[in-house]
Structure formats: structure tokens, C-alpha cells
Amino acid sequence: MDISDFVEELQWRGMLHDVMPDTKKHLLETMRSAYVGFDPTADSLHIGNLVPIMLLSFFQKAGHKPYALVGGATGMIGDPSGKSSERNLLDEATLAHNQACVGKQLSQFLDFSSGADNQAVMVNNYDWMKEFSFLDFIRDVGKHLTVNYMMAKDSVKNRLSGENADGMSFTEFTYQMVQGYDFLHLYKNNDCTLQMGGSDQWGNITTGTELIRRIASGKGYALTCPLITKSDGSKFGKSEGGNVWLDPKRTSPYKFYQYWLNTSDQDATKYIKIFTFLDKQTIDDLISQHLGQEHTKGLQKRLAQEVTTTVHGAAACSKAMEASTILFSKTAAQDINNIDEDTFLSIFEGVPMASIAKSEFINGLDIIAALAEKTGFLKSNGEARRALKENSVSVNFTKVKEGHFIESTALIHGKFILLQRGKKNKFIIQVA
């Protein structure tokens, strides 16, 4: 496979933060191996993990061999980088389950099975750390790093000097040494010469290059990408419901699609370079076409389509796009009755739901009871009345006021009612 300029690719995509001298030259010489670590703290990755995943994917597309390290050992410790408090530690069985789930998600982005020379490899640092005794580790690894060197790392200094810092456990303090040893192990056993990650990982990565220099008399390289931010100052990867997960059981494809669709013009211009595999010319054209036509959200639609298809597949993306068309069309009140039950459920997958007996609809269900007491959609009758006075409540896309009763004839397919407060807050009543 031909080698292309990986560093240049990252530069135009806005994905290069720090890089060691001569890294570009090193990567253009021949096929190289690089790794990124993922701590399996949950049974799904979220879109905050997409940047390092894309790093590995672009690396593989440039003709190089990616290693995805699932940190069974480091996941038991917890990385202090970017944290203000210590992470809860996980047991071995939970970590093993999480690793299997994370591995499946990574396979959507990386080629693990083609047999090509640069086929991706998944490794678990627990495999080489589990037989390492504490005494062996401090003798063979620890003696090569001074406390002064480790204390100088930003991840350590920030934790020790933070306003609300409770200090730092010895366990967390040793994290950079364990991660550094991972790099040394992969360098010696897999000819892995580059470690990549977010900019907050620079200290941990360079600890690895230091161990390679001191113990193996070799040369390791480091490359980091910027930490992704949103233009409005809110945290990337978070929605009103928390993390935006890659697992469809945690974040439905519809909600996933909507997250990208609702990005600002400024963020969409940045994200389409980072999170899609579109080439530079295509992206430049899309951005140019978007100027002056921002109201059509053409850039956001293409971004949402590309990322959702990569993560969830073309069929799930198609349903999410169909849902968007129906939900935001002027004829939604009519269209919602024309779709079949399966499509309805797929459109509103992940929307909160409550069951109510059909007998409640015999004489009509009072709208305030439907919003609060019977469903818990809104917290109280008072909040329900305020929402109705604000004219922000809809039943099956039709605005209603206080005094409205939901009749059985309004049931979609004889069993569903769609409640909304505003555009984004939705709730399903299912008739039992």
C-alpha cells in the first residue's frame, strides 16, 4: 500500500496540536505502527472518543498499521489527565465486558480483518501487566524515571495545585509510568514507534518516549490532536441527556443524528473535517456552498449523515433522516398518522415513555394530567399550566391549551400519543 502524508492530512483537518520533531519524515519513509489507548471505563465509547479513533483511522488510510490498546490494566488505575478528582476503579469482570464492547465499536472504523499488511491490531495492556510484580516493576521500570521528572508533568501539577484538589493518590501518580511502559512494550514487541492521543496526553506519551530512550536505547515519537471544543463554550460530546454514546441502546441513531444536525455553522465547519472521511476538495466545496445558505443547514445535514452512517450504518441513518423530515415539516400533524408502527417506534426510539390504561381515554384525558400526574413528563401540575400558558405544548404536533382533553381518536395506531414541550422535549404515551 502506498504511504501518504499523514501529518499533512491532520494539519488541513485541524487535528494536529503537538508533534515531535522528525515525526513526519519518519512516517514517510515506510509503513509504521502507532497506537492510541482507550480506557474501558464504560461498555460503550462516546463521541468524545471519536477524535483518537479518527486519528487511528486516518493513520491506517495513510498506509500505516494502527494498534488500538484497550487498557485493561490502566483502566484499573485511572488517568489523572484532565481530571479534578480520582476515578472510580473497576473490577476485572466489568473491564472484560467493557473491552469486548469497545472492540466491536472500534471495528466500525478500523480494518481488523482484511489480511493487509497494515491490518489493525487490538491489544490489552492487562496481558503484559498481569504477571508483572510490583517489585519487578519498580526495579526494571521505576528506577529509570525520577520523581522530579514525573512531578513536572502538567497532569500531575494541575491536580496538586487545583483549587478543589484533594491531592493525588500514589495509584494515579504511577499512571504515566504504566502508560509509558505500554509504549516501551509495544515498541520492543510490535515495532510500534508512535503514540497518539489528545493534547492532555502529551505528558503520558512523552514518558513513554523517555523510557524507550533510556531502556531500549531507541527513538519513539509522539503526536497529539487538540481537545475539541464547542463555539458556545459548552462541552463537546454532551447533550441535555449527558454523553452522546456510540451504542444505539444508550443514544438512539435519531438522537445521534440530531446532535450533529444541531451544531452551529462554526462548529460544523470544523467538525466535518475531523469526523468524516470526505476529501479536502469535497469539504471545501460544501463549506463554500453553505455560505449565504446557512438556513438550509446543508453542511450540518451532510455532517450528520456521514457520521451517523459510519457509526450506525446506512439503514439507521436513513431512518434518522426520515424522522427529521417528518418531525420538522409543516405537515407533521398529518404525516405522523401515515407512517407505520415500526417506523414510528424507530423515529422515537429513546424518547421517554409511560403507559396509561385505555380506559383513561373513554371520556378524554385532561391535558394537565397527561403532562404531569399520569406520566411524569413535566414535574408538576403547576409546570404543566405554565407550559400551556406559554403555548409550548403540542399533542401529535398540534398546539393545545389548558382545558384540552385527549380523545381516543387521537391515538396513533390506536396506542400512541406524542407530547411535546417546545421543539426538543418529547414524550410518548403508550396505551396499555
C-alpha positions in Angstrom: 0.0 0.0 0.0 1.3 3.5 -0.9 2.2 5.8 2.0 0.6 9.2 2.0 1.4 12.2 4.2 -0.4 11.5 7.4 0.8 14.7 9.2 -0.2 16.9 6.3 -3.7 15.3 6.4 -4.0 16.1 10.1 -2.9 19.6 9.5 -5.6 20.6 7.0 -8.2 18.8 9.0 -7.2 20.9 12.1 -6.3 17.7 14.0 -2.6 18.5 14.8 -1.7 20.0 18.2 1.8 18.8 19.1 4.2 16.6 17.2 7.8 15.5 18.0 10.5 16.7 15.5 11.1 14.4 12.6 7.8 12.5 13.0 6.6 13.5 9.5 9.9 12.3 8.0 9.8 9.1 10.0 6.3 8.3 8.7 7.0 9.0 5.1 9.9 6.5 5.0 7.9 3.3 5.2 4.9 1.7 6.8 5.0 2.5 10.5 3.0 1.3 13.5 1.3 3.6 16.0 -1.1 3.2 18.9 -3.8 5.0 20.8 -5.0 3.9 24.2 -8.7 3.6 25.3 -9.5 3.0 28.9 -12.6 0.8 29.0 -14.5 2.7 31.8 -17.9 2.1 30.2 -19.3 -0.6 27.8 -19.5 2.0 25.1 -17.4 4.7 23.7 -18.9 8.2 23.2 -18.3 10.9 20.6 -15.6 12.4 22.8 -13.6 9.3 21.9 -14.1 9.8 18.2 -11.1 12.1 17.8 -8.5 9.4 18.8 -10.5 6.9 16.8 -10.3 9.1 13.7 -6.5 9.5 14.3 -6.1 5.8 14.0 -8.4 5.5 11.0 -6.6 8.3 9.1 -3.3 6.7 10.1 -4.5 3.4 8.5 -5.8 5.1 5.4 -2.3 6.7 5.0 -0.9 3.2 4.7 0.3 2.6 8.3 -0.6 0.0 10.8 -2.8 1.0 13.8 -2.8 -0.6 17.2 -5.8 0.0 19.4 -4.8 -0.5 23.0 -7.7 -1.3 25.3 -6.4 -0.6 28.8 -7.4 -3.4 31.0 -4.6 -2.6 33.4 -4.7 1.2 33.2 -8.4 1.1 33.4 -8.0 -0.4 36.9 -5.9 2.7 37.9 -7.5 5.8 36.3 -5.7 8.5 34.4 -5.4 11.9 36.2 -5.1 13.8 33.0 -7.9 16.4 32.7 -9.5 15.2 35.9 -10.1 17.1 39.2 -10.8 14.0 41.2 -9.9 10.3 41.3 -11.8 7.9 39.0 -13.8 5.0 40.5 -11.8 1.8 39.9 -13.5 -1.1 38.0 -13.3 -4.8 38.7 -11.8 -7.3 36.3 -15.1 -8.8 35.1 -16.6 -5.3 34.3 -13.5 -4.3 32.5 -13.5 -7.5 30.4 -17.1 -6.9 29.4 -16.4 -3.2 28.5 -13.3 -4.2 26.5 -15.4 -6.6 24.3 -18.0 -3.9 23.6 -15.3 -1.2 22.9 -13.5 -3.6 20.5 -16.7 -4.1 18.5 -17.2 -0.4 18.1 -13.7 0.2 17.0 -14.1 -2.3 14.2 -16.6 0.1 12.6 -13.7 2.5 11.9 -10.7 0.2 11.6 -9.9 -2.7 9.3 -9.1 -5.6 11.7 -9.8 -8.5 9.2 -8.7 -7.9 5.6 -5.3 -9.6 6.0 -3.5 -6.4 4.6 0.0 -5.6 5.9 -1.5 -2.6 7.7 -4.4 -4.5 9.2 -5.3 -3.0 12.6 -4.5 -4.9 15.8 -6.2 -4.8 19.2 -4.1 -5.3 22.3 -4.8 -5.2 26.0 -2.1 -4.0 28.4 -3.5 -6.3 31.1 -2.0 -9.2 29.1 1.6 -8.0 29.8 1.0 -6.2 33.1 -0.8 -9.0 35.0 2.4 -11.1 35.5 4.4 -8.0 36.4 5.1 -8.0 40.2 5.3 -4.7 42.0 8.9 -5.3 42.9 9.9 -6.2 39.3 8.1 -3.1 38.0 9.8 -0.6 40.3 13.2 -2.3 39.8 13.0 -2.6 36.0 11.0 0.5 35.1 10.6 2.8 38.0 14.3 3.4 38.5 14.6 5.0 35.1 12.2 7.9 35.9 12.9 10.5 38.6 10.2 11.9 40.8 11.2 15.3 39.6 10.5 14.2 36.0 7.1 12.8 36.9 6.1 15.8 39.0 6.9 18.2 36.2 4.0 16.8 34.1 1.0 19.1 33.7 -1.4 16.3 34.6 0.3 16.0 38.0 0.9 19.7 38.6 -2.7 20.6 37.8 -4.1 18.0 40.2 -1.8 19.1 43.0 -2.4 22.8 42.6 -6.1 22.9 41.7 -8.4 24.9 43.9 -10.5 21.9 44.9 -7.7 19.3 44.7 -7.8 16.6 47.3 -4.3 15.7 46.3 -3.4 12.6 44.3 -3.1 9.0 45.2 0.1 7.1 44.5 -2.0 4.9 42.2 -2.8 7.8 39.9 0.7 9.2 40.2 2.0 6.0 38.7 -0.4 6.1 35.8 2.1 7.8 33.5 4.7 5.2 34.3 2.4 2.4 33.4 1.3 4.1 30.2 4.9 4.8 29.4 5.7 1.1 29.8 2.9 0.2 27.4 4.7 2.3 24.7 8.0 0.6 25.6 6.4 -2.9 25.4 4.8 -2.2 22.0 8.0 -0.6 20.7 10.0 -3.7 21.7 7.5 -6.4 20.7 5.5 -4.8 17.9 7.9 -2.3 16.4 5.4 0.5 17.4 7.2 3.8 17.1 4.5 6.3 17.6 1.9 7.0 20.2 -1.0 9.4 19.6 -3.8 10.9 21.7 -5.4 14.1 22.8 -3.3 17.1 23.8 -3.9 16.3 27.5 -2.0 13.1 26.9 1.3 14.7 25.9 2.9 14.2 29.3 2.0 10.5 29.4 3.1 9.9 25.8 6.5 11.6 26.3 7.1 9.5 29.4 6.9 6.5 27.0 9.4 8.1 24.6 11.7 8.7 27.6 11.5 5.0 28.7 12.2 3.9 25.1 15.3 6.1 25.0 16.6 5.0 28.4 15.8 1.3 28.5 15.7 0.3 24.8 18.2 3.0 23.5 15.6 3.6 20.8 13.5 6.5 19.4 9.8 6.9 20.0 7.6 9.6 18.5 4.6 11.5 19.9 1.7 13.2 18.2 -1.4 14.8 19.8 -4.6 16.4 18.5 -6.4 19.4 20.0 -9.1 18.8 22.6 -12.3 19.5 20.8 -14.5 22.4 22.0 -17.8 24.0 21.0 -18.0 27.6 19.9 -20.6 28.4 22.6 -18.3 27.2 25.3 -20.3 24.1 26.2 -18.6 20.7 26.3 -18.3 18.8 23.1 -19.9 15.4 23.2 -22.6 16.3 25.8 -26.3 16.8 25.2 -29.1 17.5 27.6 -29.2 13.8 28.4 -25.5 13.5 29.1 -22.9 11.8 26.9 -23.6 11.1 23.3 -22.7 7.4 23.0 -21.8 5.3 20.1 -24.0 2.4 21.4 -27.5 2.8 19.9 -29.0 1.4 23.1 -27.6 4.4 25.0 -28.1 7.1 22.4 -30.5 6.2 19.6 -29.4 6.8 16.0 -32.1 9.5 15.8 -30.7 11.4 18.7 -27.1 10.8 17.5 -28.1 12.3 14.1 -29.8 15.2 15.8 -26.7 16.1 17.8 -24.7 16.7 14.6 -27.6 18.4 12.8 -27.9 20.9 15.7 -24.3 22.0 15.6 -23.6 25.7 14.9 -22.3 26.8 11.5 -18.9 27.5 13.0 -18.7 24.1 14.7 -20.0 22.2 11.6 -17.2 23.8 9.5 -14.7 22.4 12.0 -16.3 19.0 12.7 -16.8 18.0 9.0 -13.0 18.0 8.6 -12.4 16.0 11.8 -15.2 13.5 11.9 -15.8 12.5 8.3 -13.7 10.8 5.6 -14.6 13.3 3.0 -11.6 14.6 1.0 -10.4 18.2 1.1 -12.0 19.3 -2.2 -15.4 17.9 -1.2 -15.3 19.6 2.1 -14.1 22.9 0.7 -17.0 22.8 -1.8 -19.6 22.0 0.9 -18.4 24.9 3.1 -18.4 27.3 0.1 -22.0 26.2 -0.9 -23.1 26.7 2.7 -22.1 30.4 2.8 -25.2 32.5 2.3 -27.4 29.4 2.6 -27.0 28.7 6.3 -30.7 28.5 6.9 -30.8 25.3 4.8 -28.4 23.6 7.3 -26.8 21.8 4.3 -23.4 21.5 6.0 -24.9 20.1 9.2 -27.1 17.7 7.2 -24.1 16.3 5.4 -22.0 16.1 8.6 -24.8 14.3 10.4 -25.3 11.9 7.5 -21.6 11.0 7.2 -21.0 10.4 10.9 -24.3 8.6 11.6 -23.7 6.3 8.6 -20.2 5.5 9.8 -21.3 4.7 13.4 -24.7 3.2 12.9 -24.9 2.1 9.2 -26.8 3.4 6.2 -30.2 1.9 7.1 -30.2 3.5 10.6 -29.1 6.8 9.2 -31.8 6.7 6.6 -34.5 6.2 9.3 -32.9 9.1 11.3 -33.1 11.4 8.3 -36.7 10.3 7.7 -37.5 11.1 11.3 -36.0 14.6 10.9 -38.0 15.3 7.8 -41.3 14.3 9.5 -40.7 15.9 12.8 -39.7 19.3 11.4 -42.0 19.5 8.4 -45.1 21.8 8.4 -47.3 18.9 7.7 -46.1 16.8 10.6 -49.5 16.6 12.2 -50.8 14.8 9.1 -47.7 12.8 8.3 -47.4 11.3 11.7 -50.6 9.3 11.1 -49.4 8.0 7.8 -46.3 6.1 8.9 -46.4 2.5 10.1 -46.0 1.5 13.7 -42.4 0.2 13.3 -41.3 3.4 11.6 -43.0 5.4 14.4 -41.1 3.4 17.1 -37.8 3.7 15.2 -38.3 7.5 14.8 -38.9 8.0 18.5 -36.5 5.4 19.8 -35.0 6.6 23.0 -37.8 9.1 23.7 -39.2 8.7 27.3 -42.4 6.8 27.5 -45.1 6.0 30.0 -48.1 3.6 29.8 -51.6 4.6 30.6 -54.7 2.4 30.6 -57.0 2.8 27.6 -60.0 3.4 30.0 -58.4 6.8 30.8 -59.4 7.9 27.3 -63.0 6.9 27.4 -64.2 10.4 28.4 -60.9 12.1 27.3 -57.7 12.5 29.3 -57.2 16.0 30.7 -54.0 17.6 29.2 -52.6 18.6 32.6 -52.9 15.0 33.9 -51.3 13.8 30.7 -48.4 16.1 31.1 -47.7 15.6 34.8 -49.6 13.3 37.2 -50.2 10.4 34.7 -46.8 10.4 33.0 -44.2 12.5 34.9 -43.2 14.2 31.6 -43.4 17.5 33.5 -42.6 17.7 37.2 -45.9 19.2 38.5 -49.3 20.4 37.5 -48.0 24.0 38.0 -45.3 23.4 35.5 -47.8 21.9 33.1 -50.0 25.0 33.4 -47.1 27.3 32.8 -46.1 25.4 29.7 -49.7 25.6 28.4 -49.8 29.3 29.1 -46.6 29.7 27.1 -48.3 27.9 24.2 -45.4 25.4 24.1 -47.4 22.2 24.4 -48.3 20.0 21.5 -50.3 16.8 21.1 -49.3 14.9 18.0 -47.8 18.1 16.6 -50.9 20.2 17.2 -50.7 23.0 19.8 -53.2 22.7 22.7 -54.3 24.9 25.6 -55.4 24.3 29.2 -58.8 22.6 29.2 -57.9 20.3 26.3 -58.9 16.6 26.6 -57.1 13.9 24.6 -59.7 11.7 22.9 -59.1 8.1 22.0 -59.5 9.1 18.3 -56.1 10.9 18.7 -54.2 7.7 19.4 -51.7 6.9 16.7 -52.2 3.3 15.6 -54.7 3.1 18.5 -51.9 3.1 21.1 -49.6 6.2 21.0 -49.8 9.8 21.8 -46.9 12.2 21.2 -46.5 15.0 23.7 -44.1 17.9 23.2 -42.9 20.9 25.1 -41.1 23.1 22.7 -39.3 21.6 19.8 -36.9 19.3 21.6 -38.6 17.8 24.6 -40.8 14.9 23.6 -42.7 12.2 25.4 -44.7 9.2 24.3 -47.8 7.9 26.0 -48.4 4.3 25.2 -51.9 2.9 25.8 -51.7 -0.4 27.6 
